[in-house]
Amino acid sequence: MRVVLHEAIEGLGSRGDLVEVADGYARNSLIPKGLAQQASAGVEAQAAAMKRTWQLRNAKEREAAEEIAKVLVAKPIEIPARAGSEGKLFGSVTSADVAAAIVEQTGVEIDRKMIDLGESIRSIGSHSVTVKPHSEVEFPITVSVIEA
């Protein structure tokens, strides 16, 4: 059965794609969950328009993410934190702390879910943190934890 995907499905296709799937898979899984619609001439035209719109929006979002990258890569982010005599922090620096510091120091608003620390920062010093504001844009920033 030919269906038009309403959502990206791993291993099958992206939003707006016209794909051929088994009849049972389409009737029992994709269509009832709202992930796809059976293809017809009108639906195929609608899918093509939906895909063009999605590609334009995705391109704009990617450009915005690249602009954010230019601003953030150039400037290290400083976060003051309380620490013991050996440089170990009382607690840790989280992605929410990094997001708040980015907004305060650069004015760029980043969701904490876009920030990947790897593991929590628990010591004073310079740390590399990955920011992924878009599915195709990923860049490292420098977070400098200083003693408060």
C-alpha positions as a Markdown table, in Angstrom:
| # | Residue | x | y | z |
|---|---|---|---|---|
| 1 | Met | 0.0 | 0.0 | 0.0 |
| 2 | Arg | 1.3 | 3.5 | -0.8 |
| 3 | Val | 1.1 | 5.9 | 2.1 |
| 4 | Val | 2.2 | 9.5 | 2.7 |
| 5 | Leu | 4.1 | 9.9 | 6.0 |
| 6 | His | 2.9 | 12.6 | 8.4 |
| 7 | Glu | 5.9 | 12.1 | 10.7 |
| 8 | Ala | 9.5 | 11.0 | 10.2 |
| 9 | Ile | 9.8 | 7.2 | 10.9 |
| 10 | Glu | 13.3 | 5.7 | 11.3 |
| 11 | Gly | 14.1 | 3.2 | 8.6 |
| 12 | Leu | 11.0 | 4.2 | 6.5 |
| 13 | Gly | 11.2 | 7.9 | 5.5 |
| 14 | Ser | 10.8 | 11.5 | 6.6 |
| 15 | Arg | 7.7 | 13.7 | 6.8 |
| 16 | Gly | 5.9 | 14.1 | 3.5 |
| 17 | Asp | 7.6 | 11.1 | 1.8 |
| 18 | Leu | 5.5 | 8.8 | -0.3 |
| 19 | Val | 6.4 | 5.2 | 0.6 |
| 20 | Glu | 5.3 | 1.7 | -0.2 |
| 21 | Val | 4.6 | -0.5 | 2.9 |
| 22 | Ala | 2.8 | -3.7 | 3.7 |
| 23 | Asp | -1.0 | -3.4 | 3.8 |
| 24 | Gly | -1.2 | -4.7 | 7.4 |
| 25 | Tyr | 1.5 | -2.3 | 8.6 |
| 26 | Ala | -0.4 | 0.6 | 7.1 |
| 27 | Arg | -3.8 | -0.4 | 8.3 |
| 28 | Asn | -2.9 | -1.6 | 11.8 |
| 29 | Ser | -0.1 | 0.7 | 12.8 |
| 30 | Leu | 0.7 | 3.8 | 10.7 |
| 31 | Ile | -2.8 | 5.0 | 9.8 |
| 32 | Pro | -4.5 | 4.5 | 13.2 |
| 33 | Lys | -1.6 | 6.3 | 15.0 |
| 34 | Gly | -1.9 | 9.2 | 12.6 |
| 35 | Leu | 1.7 | 8.7 | 11.3 |
| 36 | Ala | 0.5 | 8.2 | 7.7 |
| 37 | Gln | -2.4 | 8.5 | 5.3 |
| 38 | Gln | -3.3 | 6.3 | 2.3 |
| 39 | Ala | -2.0 | 7.9 | -0.9 |
| 40 | Ser | -4.4 | 9.2 | -3.5 |
| 41 | Ala | -3.9 | 11.9 | -6.2 |
| 42 | Gly | -5.0 | 14.7 | -3.9 |
| 43 | Val | -3.1 | 13.4 | -0.9 |
| 44 | Glu | 0.1 | 13.1 | -2.9 |
| 45 | Ala | -0.2 | 16.7 | -4.1 |
| 46 | Gln | -0.8 | 17.8 | -0.5 |
| 47 | Ala | 2.2 | 15.8 | 0.6 |
| 48 | Ala | 4.5 | 17.5 | -1.9 |
| 49 | Ala | 3.3 | 20.9 | -0.7 |
| 50 | Met | 3.8 | 19.9 | 2.9 |
| 51 | Lys | 7.3 | 18.6 | 2.1 |
| 52 | Arg | 8.3 | 21.9 | 0.4 |
| 53 | Thr | 7.0 | 23.9 | 3.4 |
| 54 | Trp | 8.8 | 21.7 | 5.8 |
| 55 | Gln | 12.1 | 22.1 | 3.8 |
| 56 | Leu | 11.8 | 25.9 | 3.8 |
| 57 | Arg | 11.1 | 26.0 | 7.6 |
| 58 | Asn | 14.0 | 23.6 | 8.2 |
| 59 | Ala | 16.4 | 25.7 | 6.2 |
| 60 | Lys | 15.4 | 28.9 | 8.2 |
| 61 | Glu | 15.8 | 27.0 | 11.5 |
| 62 | Arg | 19.2 | 25.7 | 10.4 |
| 63 | Glu | 20.4 | 29.3 | 9.4 |
| 64 | Ala | 19.2 | 30.6 | 12.8 |
| 65 | Ala | 21.1 | 27.7 | 14.6 |
| 66 | Glu | 24.3 | 28.6 | 12.6 |
| 67 | Glu | 24.0 | 32.2 | 13.7 |
| 68 | Ile | 23.7 | 31.0 | 17.3 |
| 69 | Ala | 26.8 | 28.9 | 16.8 |
| 70 | Lys | 28.8 | 31.9 | 15.5 |
| 71 | Val | 28.0 | 33.9 | 18.6 |
| 72 | Leu | 28.5 | 31.1 | 21.2 |
| 73 | Val | 31.7 | 29.5 | 19.8 |
| 74 | Ala | 33.5 | 32.9 | 19.9 |
| 75 | Lys | 32.9 | 33.6 | 23.6 |
| 76 | Pro | 33.7 | 31.3 | 26.6 |
| 77 | Ile | 30.9 | 31.2 | 29.1 |
| 78 | Glu | 31.9 | 31.8 | 32.8 |
| 79 | Ile | 30.0 | 30.2 | 35.6 |
| 80 | Pro | 30.8 | 31.0 | 39.2 |
| 81 | Ala | 30.4 | 28.1 | 41.6 |
| 82 | Arg | 31.3 | 27.4 | 45.2 |
| 83 | Ala | 34.2 | 25.0 | 45.5 |
| 84 | Gly | 36.4 | 23.3 | 48.1 |
| 85 | Ser | 40.2 | 23.8 | 48.6 |
| 86 | Glu | 41.0 | 21.1 | 46.0 |
| 87 | Gly | 38.9 | 22.7 | 43.3 |
| 88 | Lys | 36.0 | 20.2 | 43.6 |
| 89 | Leu | 32.5 | 21.9 | 43.5 |
| 90 | Phe | 29.9 | 21.7 | 46.2 |
| 91 | Gly | 27.3 | 20.1 | 44.0 |
| 92 | Ser | 27.7 | 20.3 | 40.2 |
| 93 | Val | 27.0 | 22.6 | 37.2 |
| 94 | Thr | 24.1 | 21.3 | 35.2 |
| 95 | Ser | 22.8 | 22.0 | 31.7 |
| 96 | Ala | 20.2 | 24.4 | 33.2 |
| 97 | Asp | 23.1 | 26.4 | 34.8 |
| 98 | Val | 24.9 | 26.6 | 31.5 |
| 99 | Ala | 21.7 | 27.7 | 29.7 |
| 100 | Ala | 21.1 | 30.4 | 32.3 |
| 101 | Ala | 24.7 | 31.6 | 32.0 |
| 102 | Ile | 24.5 | 31.7 | 28.2 |
| 103 | Val | 21.4 | 33.9 | 28.3 |
| 104 | Glu | 22.9 | 36.2 | 30.9 |
| 105 | Gln | 26.3 | 36.6 | 29.1 |
| 106 | Thr | 25.3 | 36.6 | 25.4 |
| 107 | Gly | 21.6 | 37.2 | 25.3 |
| 108 | Val | 21.1 | 34.1 | 23.2 |
| 109 | Glu | 18.3 | 31.9 | 24.6 |
| 110 | Ile | 19.1 | 28.1 | 24.5 |
| 111 | Asp | 16.9 | 25.4 | 25.8 |
| 112 | Arg | 18.7 | 23.2 | 28.4 |
| 113 | Lys | 17.8 | 20.1 | 26.4 |
| 114 | Met | 20.0 | 21.3 | 23.6 |
| 115 | Ile | 23.1 | 21.3 | 25.8 |
| 116 | Asp | 25.0 | 18.0 | 26.2 |
| 117 | Leu | 27.4 | 18.0 | 29.1 |
| 118 | Gly | 28.2 | 14.3 | 28.8 |
| 119 | Glu | 28.3 | 14.2 | 32.6 |
| 120 | Ser | 27.8 | 16.9 | 35.2 |
| 121 | Ile | 30.7 | 19.4 | 35.7 |
| 122 | Arg | 32.0 | 18.8 | 39.2 |
| 123 | Ser | 35.3 | 20.8 | 39.2 |
| 124 | Ile | 36.7 | 24.2 | 38.6 |
| 125 | Gly | 38.3 | 24.8 | 35.2 |
| 126 | Ser | 37.6 | 24.9 | 31.5 |
| 127 | His | 35.2 | 22.3 | 30.1 |
| 128 | Ser | 34.0 | 21.6 | 26.5 |
| 129 | Val | 30.3 | 21.3 | 26.2 |
| 130 | Thr | 28.3 | 20.3 | 23.1 |
| 131 | Val | 25.3 | 22.4 | 22.0 |
| 132 | Lys | 22.9 | 21.0 | 19.4 |
| 133 | Pro | 20.2 | 23.7 | 18.5 |
| 134 | His | 19.2 | 21.9 | 15.3 |
| 135 | Ser | 19.3 | 18.3 | 14.1 |
| 136 | Glu | 22.0 | 19.2 | 11.5 |
| 137 | Val | 24.0 | 21.8 | 13.6 |
| 138 | Glu | 26.2 | 20.8 | 16.5 |
| 139 | Phe | 29.1 | 22.7 | 18.0 |
| 140 | Pro | 31.3 | 22.8 | 21.1 |
| 141 | Ile | 31.4 | 25.8 | 23.4 |
| 142 | Thr | 33.9 | 26.4 | 26.3 |
| 143 | Val | 32.4 | 26.7 | 29.8 |
| 144 | Ser | 34.8 | 28.1 | 32.3 |
| 145 | Val | 33.8 | 27.3 | 35.9 |
| 146 | Ile | 35.3 | 29.8 | 38.3 |
| 147 | Glu | 35.3 | 29.9 | 42.1 |
| 148 | Ala | 32.6 | 32.2 | 43.5 |
